[in-house]
Amino acid sequence: MATPEEELDALERDGLRRRLRPLESPPGPSVTRGGRRLWNFAANDYLGLAGSAAVRDAFHEGLDRFGHGATASRLVTGSQPPHEAFEEELAAAKSAAAALLFSSGFAAALGIIPALVGKDDTIILDKLCHASLIDGARLSGATLRVFPHNDHARLGELLARTRTKFPDQRILILTESVFSMDGDLCPLREIVDLKDRQGALLLVDEAHGFGVLGPRGMGLAEELGVQDRIEFQFGTLSKAAGLAGAYLATTSAWRELLVNRARSFIYSTAPPPALAHAARRSLGILRSTEGAGLRAALDDRIQRLSPGARSPILPIVLGDNPRALDAAASLEEAGFLVPAIRFPTVPRGTARLRISLSASHPVEAVGELAVALGPLLDPPT
């Protein structure tokens, strides 16, 4: 039996060992690490709201009015007015009847998916779904079927075959609207049409679309006008919203079932009420003319670095781990924080740099990054 030290040595040899490297400054377009100031192209703060004075003021107001701890789960004494007010406003924004707030995206996925399906059901998911969706699917005990990334034709075949074989089975499709490591968008309209045709359920993870896409920032489903056709709109408050936590927008009946079955909801202390109060302010910004302006600024940065791209996630696939690590180190030496992403976050052989753009990035910083990336894009000799 290998010791922890031996396992760590193996990770080191494979270029897969991770280490915590704390920042010495608040989040923002630039940060301090190791005493050096770096342009931060690693965070998911797409609109710069993690540093918003308005959101911060709302958090302080929430602390003054509701305290800093929920003290218990929502089913005991943890439910407070800010939780319910945020859920009501989010549901309306998502064209849903109801919504439910969770402590984190990972906790939400682990609670929601096993509450919806079980061993007599089937989950069909995109091959590149986030680890939280995969783990939630495995935990459910349902039969798992995987379709190639964004291949809706193959999804249609799997749906038809499953429905023919199990006419009364519950089938749940899992996909992301914007994929977290590739930055591409799913063929959402086609997936919605397919699930309607076969009587399946659909959970769309809008973690990286929420705040970024749609006329009022509610994601790809809003942009395409299909919000009211999706059973489960899932997302987080830790990216464009600049806070923490996660949500599910759905029907009233499904919400009540989750309140009774989602173990990560039932057995977790509620998110701080001050956080929920601040989330209402962030949601208001996302849906306002200010939010539209931030999205326009974000798109300007995206087009400067990758013309034609739709999302602020720009991957540069380098292949092997050492090359990705060396590239990230070179960029850090040049003053840019850009992470090297490796297995198991991405498939083996696809190690990459993952650039995350923000509306708060100065235009000149984006231009300087483009220049610094030039040598890294040359094929290895």
Secondary structure, 3 states (H helix, E strand, C coil): CCCHHHHHHHHHHCCCCCCCCCCCCCCCCEEEECCEEEEECCCCCCCCHHHCHHHHHHHHHHHHHHCCCCCCEHHHHHCCHHHHHHHHHHHHHCCCCEEEEECCHHHHHHHHHHHHCCCCCEEEEECCCCHHHHHHHHHHCCEEEEECCCCHHHHHHHHHHHHHHCCCCCEEEEEECECCCCCCECCHHHHHHHHHHHCCEEEEECCCCCCCCCCCCCCHHHHHCCHHHCCEEEEECCCCCCCCCEEEEECHHHHHHHHHHCHHHHCCECCCHHHHHHHHHHHHHHCCHHHHHHHHHHHHHHHHHCCCCCCCEEEEEEECHHHHHHHHHHHHHCCEECCEECCCCCCCCCEEEEEECCCCCCHHHHHHHHHHHHHHHCCCC
